[in-house]
Amino acid sequence: MITKIQKWGNSQGLRLSKDLLADVDIEVGDTVDVSERDGSLVVTPVRRVRGRLDLEELVREIPADYKPGEFDWGPPAGREVW
């Protein structure tokens, strides 16, 4: 696929065809890793577990002084066994 870098506002962008994105299983809004390898631009999809976040990323955001506590969810609402 031949395309060109274009200016959009104060940024530059690269348009990729829908077919090319489908071939590599990338959709609009997906997170990708963009890197340089031997003078080439490499775009790799970032695979996430359970949607768009991964466990390591979530754990990194927990404050160091966080102390978990208990939460009362109220009485059973169905046939739950407590």
Protein Blocks (a to p, Z undefined) as FASTA:
>chain_A
ZZddddehjbccddddfklmmmnopaehiacddddeehiacddddddeehjadfklmmmm
pcfklccddddebjafblccZZ
